[in-house]
Amino acid sequence: MKHTPPRILALQLKRIGDLLLTTPALRALKTAMPGARLTLVIDSGCRELAPALDVADEVLVFRRGSFNAGLWRRLLCTGWEASLDFTGNDRSALLSFAGGARERLAFANVRKSRSRPMAYTRFVESGVRERHTMDHYLDLVCGLVGDIPQTPPLSLHPPDGAEEAATRLLAEAGVTDEFLVLHPGSARAEKFWEADRWAEVATHCHRHLGLQVVLAGSRASAEQTHLADLRAALSFPVCDISGRCDLLTYAAVLRKSRLLLGVDSAPMHFAAALGTPQIVLFGPTNPFHWYPRVENATVLTASGDEFPFAPRHRAAPMTEISVGRVIRAVSETVSNPVQ
């Protein structure tokens, strides 16, 4: 009689950062259940990353505004051994219920909802406010397979096509020397640092460290305005790739760069997964939950907090971070040999 490997369903419908911070948990799951076949459902906003998510055997996309007929059919017709809902909203609860797995796990905080608990068979205690997001997601996997002795690293592996596209993009942008990526934007404007301060840092990197500066960002109007202000404050030409490439090409660009300069946003997690050194600025958000847990990352906080960070954090405006602090961090990072 032919053996059918157990099928595990994982649901992560949050944004890019959350998806990347889920990859250690998924890798731990695959290690603990080596014969299982893992299917990961992600939101359409993260669909470009699907080819780089090697932690799952299969990646399916939930498309907002669509009937998702194929996805519903797949959930209903596949015999799932277990499902793990890393999202915990109404949409993911419905998908979990439709999957009909024998064991359907979610975080215990979904029990605060009136209807969501009916979608699950087990609840896992994990204090999201007391845990780094990566550990929080790992807790859900531990609820299924037991204790995991060590947290795997973030996982993101851009395919060869992305590497080739990044090489072409950099050549077209005139990048010929060692470079850094400056990604000053975020989906939240309160995370922006002043454009003229970024310009001072970029000028130091260009004049004193011999690095080309590559500006990056999304097509969002707020980010483009911020980048325009930054360019206007510079007295030397920079290469601007903002809005000119997909996520995997951008990841491949980051992998080639000497350094990422930015704020608390998705590129921070890209750099952590790719091994790129980075300096990241935190202001209103607490680094305890989101900071990149890699040795080559430097976190500068507006509150003055230093590692190890605490669950309770005093939010402070980005203006509290001085240009001098960032320049010192850049100089220290670039002076270290590339690993």
C-alpha positions in Angstrom: 0.0 0.0 0.0 1.4 3.4 -1.1 2.3 5.7 1.8 0.9 9.2 1.5 3.0 11.8 3.3 1.1 14.0 5.8 0.0 17.3 4.4 0.4 20.4 6.5 -1.3 23.8 5.7 0.2 27.0 6.9 -1.6 30.4 6.6 0.3 33.7 6.7 -1.7 36.5 5.2 0.1 39.4 6.8 2.7 41.7 5.2 6.1 41.0 3.8 8.0 41.4 7.2 5.7 39.0 8.9 6.0 36.5 6.1 9.8 36.6 6.3 9.7 36.3 10.1 7.6 33.1 9.7 10.2 31.3 7.6 12.2 30.1 10.6 9.1 28.5 12.1 8.3 26.8 8.7 11.9 25.5 8.4 11.7 24.2 12.0 8.4 22.4 11.1 10.0 20.8 8.0 12.9 19.6 10.1 10.6 18.2 12.8 8.4 16.5 10.2 10.8 15.6 7.4 8.3 13.5 5.5 5.5 16.0 5.5 4.4 18.1 2.6 4.0 21.7 3.6 1.6 24.1 1.7 1.9 27.8 2.5 -0.9 30.3 1.7 0.2 33.9 1.4 -1.5 37.2 0.6 -1.4 38.6 -2.9 0.7 41.5 -1.6 3.6 39.0 -1.0 3.1 36.9 -4.2 6.3 38.1 -5.8 8.3 36.4 -3.0 6.8 33.0 -3.7 9.7 31.6 -5.8 12.2 32.5 -3.1 10.3 30.7 -0.2 12.1 27.4 -0.2 10.8 26.5 3.2 7.5 25.3 1.7 6.8 22.6 -0.9 4.1 24.6 -2.4 3.0 28.3 -2.1 -0.6 29.3 -2.8 -1.8 32.9 -3.1 -5.0 34.4 -1.6 -6.0 37.2 -4.0 -7.9 40.0 -2.4 -11.0 41.0 -4.4 -11.1 37.7 -6.1 -13.3 34.6 -5.6 -10.2 32.5 -5.2 -12.1 29.5 -6.6 -9.0 27.4 -7.2 -7.7 28.0 -3.6 -11.1 27.2 -2.0 -11.3 24.0 -4.1 -7.8 23.0 -3.1 -8.5 23.6 0.6 -11.7 21.6 0.6 -10.5 18.7 -1.5 -7.1 18.0 0.2 -6.9 15.9 3.3 -4.8 18.0 5.6 -3.2 16.4 8.6 -2.9 19.8 10.4 -3.1 23.5 9.7 -1.3 26.4 11.4 -2.8 29.9 11.3 -0.1 32.5 11.8 -2.5 35.3 10.9 -5.5 35.1 13.2 -8.0 37.3 11.4 -11.5 36.5 10.0 -10.2 35.6 6.6 -7.5 33.1 7.8 -10.0 31.6 10.3 -12.4 30.9 7.4 -9.6 29.3 5.4 -8.5 27.2 8.3 -12.1 25.9 8.8 -12.5 25.2 5.1 -9.3 23.1 5.1 -10.9 20.8 7.6 -7.6 19.5 9.0 -7.8 17.1 11.9 -5.7 19.5 14.0 -6.2 23.2 13.4 -3.9 25.4 15.5 -4.1 29.1 16.2 -2.8 31.5 18.8 -4.8 31.7 22.0 -5.6 35.3 21.6 -8.1 34.5 18.8 -10.4 33.3 21.6 -11.1 37.0 22.3 -13.2 36.9 19.1 -16.8 35.8 19.2 -16.7 33.6 16.0 -13.1 32.8 15.2 -12.5 30.1 17.8 -15.0 27.8 16.1 -12.5 27.4 13.2 -9.8 25.7 15.4 -9.3 22.6 17.4 -6.3 23.8 19.5 -4.9 27.0 20.8 -1.3 27.9 21.6 -0.3 30.3 24.3 2.2 32.9 23.1 2.5 36.4 24.6 3.0 38.4 21.5 4.0 41.5 23.6 6.7 39.5 25.4 8.2 37.7 22.4 10.2 38.6 19.3 7.9 38.1 16.3 10.1 35.3 15.1 9.8 33.5 18.4 6.1 34.1 18.5 5.6 32.4 15.2 7.9 29.5 16.3 5.7 29.0 19.3 2.8 28.0 17.0 4.9 25.3 15.4 6.0 24.1 18.8 2.4 23.6 19.7 2.2 21.0 16.9 5.6 19.3 17.1 6.9 20.0 20.6 10.0 22.0 21.7 12.5 23.1 19.1 16.0 23.5 20.5 17.3 26.2 18.2 15.6 28.8 16.1 16.5 28.5 12.4 17.6 31.6 10.5 15.4 33.7 8.2 15.1 32.1 4.8 14.9 33.9 1.4 16.6 32.6 -1.8 16.1 34.7 -4.9 16.2 32.6 -8.0 19.0 33.0 -10.7 16.7 35.1 -12.8 16.5 37.7 -10.1 20.3 37.8 -9.8 20.6 38.4 -13.5 17.9 41.1 -13.4 19.7 42.8 -10.5 23.0 42.8 -12.5 21.3 44.5 -15.5 19.5 47.0 -13.3 22.6 48.1 -11.6 24.5 48.4 -14.9 21.7 50.5 -16.4 21.8 52.7 -13.2 25.5 53.3 -13.6 26.6 51.3 -10.5 30.2 50.3 -11.2 31.9 50.3 -7.8 31.1 49.0 -4.3 27.8 50.4 -3.2 25.4 50.8 -0.4 21.6 50.8 -0.6 19.8 53.7 1.1 16.1 52.8 1.6 14.7 55.7 3.7 11.0 55.0 3.3 8.3 52.9 4.9 4.5 52.4 4.7 4.3 54.7 7.8 5.5 58.3 7.5 6.3 58.6 11.2 9.2 56.2 10.6 10.8 58.6 8.1 14.1 60.3 9.2 14.7 63.8 7.8 15.8 63.8 4.2 18.6 66.3 4.9 20.0 64.1 7.6 20.0 61.1 5.2 21.8 63.4 2.7 24.5 64.2 5.2 25.0 60.4 5.8 25.0 59.6 2.1 27.6 62.4 1.4 29.9 61.0 4.1 29.6 57.5 2.6 30.4 58.9 -0.9 33.2 61.2 0.0 35.0 59.5 2.8 34.2 55.8 2.4 34.2 55.6 -1.4 30.8 54.0 -1.7 28.3 54.6 -4.5 24.9 55.4 -3.1 21.9 53.5 -4.5 18.5 55.0 -3.5 15.6 52.5 -3.2 12.0 52.6 -2.3 8.5 51.9 -3.5 6.3 53.8 -5.9 4.1 55.1 -3.1 3.7 58.9 -3.3 4.9 59.5 0.2 8.1 57.6 -0.4 8.7 59.2 -3.7 8.3 62.7 -2.2 10.7 61.8 0.6 13.3 60.5 -2.0 12.9 63.7 -4.1 13.7 65.8 -1.0 16.7 63.6 -0.3 18.0 63.9 -3.9 17.5 67.7 -3.8 19.7 67.9 -0.7 22.6 66.1 -2.3 25.5 67.7 -4.2 26.6 64.6 -6.1 24.7 62.1 -8.4 23.2 59.0 -7.0 21.7 55.9 -8.6 17.9 55.7 -8.0 16.3 52.3 -8.5 13.1 53.2 -6.5 10.0 51.7 -8.1 12.0 50.1 -10.9 12.2 46.5 -9.9 10.2 43.7 -8.4 10.8 42.4 -4.9 13.1 39.5 -5.9 15.3 41.7 -8.1 15.5 44.2 -5.2 16.5 41.3 -2.8 19.3 40.3 -5.3 20.5 44.0 -5.3 20.7 43.9 -1.6 22.7 40.7 -1.6 25.3 42.5 -3.8 25.4 45.6 -1.7 28.0 46.4 1.0 25.5 47.8 3.4 21.8 48.6 3.8 20.8 51.9 5.4 17.2 52.2 6.3 14.4 52.3 8.9 12.1 49.6 10.4 10.5 48.2 7.2 10.6 45.1 5.0 14.1 45.6 3.5 15.5 45.2 7.1 14.3 41.6 7.0 15.5 41.1 3.5 19.0 42.1 4.5 18.9 39.8 7.6 17.8 36.8 5.4 20.5 37.6 2.8 23.4 38.2 5.1 23.8 41.9 4.1 25.2 44.2 6.8 22.7 46.8 7.8 22.1 49.9 10.0 18.4 50.3 10.8 16.7 53.2 12.6 13.8 52.7 15.0 11.6 55.5 16.4 7.9 54.9 17.2 8.1 51.1 17.0 9.7 48.8 19.6 12.8 47.0 18.3 12.2 44.2 20.8 9.6 42.7 18.5 11.1 43.4 15.1 14.9 43.9 15.3 17.0 41.8 12.9 18.6 39.0 15.0 21.8 38.8 13.0 25.3 39.8 14.1 25.9 42.2 11.2 22.9 44.4 12.0 23.2 47.7 14.0 20.0 49.0 15.5 19.8 52.7 16.4 16.8 53.8 18.5 15.3 57.3 18.9 14.8 56.5 22.6 18.4 55.7 23.2 17.7 52.1 24.1 20.4 49.6 23.4 20.5 45.8 23.0 19.2 43.8 24.7 15.9 45.5 24.1 13.0 45.2 26.5 9.3 44.4 25.8 8.3 47.8 27.2 9.7 50.6 25.1 9.5 54.4 25.2 8.5 55.5 21.7 10.3 58.6 20.5 10.3 60.7 17.3 12.9 59.9 14.7 14.4 63.4 15.1 16.0 62.1 18.3 18.5 60.1 16.2 21.5 62.3 15.3 23.5 62.3 12.1 26.6 61.7 14.1 25.3 58.5 15.6 24.5 57.1 12.1 27.8 58.2 10.6 29.7 56.5 13.4 27.7 53.3 12.9 28.3 53.4 9.2 32.1 53.9 9.6 32.3 51.1 12.1 30.4 48.7 9.9 32.2 49.5 6.7 35.6 49.2 8.5 34.8 45.6 9.4 35.8 43.1 6.7 33.1 41.4 4.7 32.4 38.0 6.0 
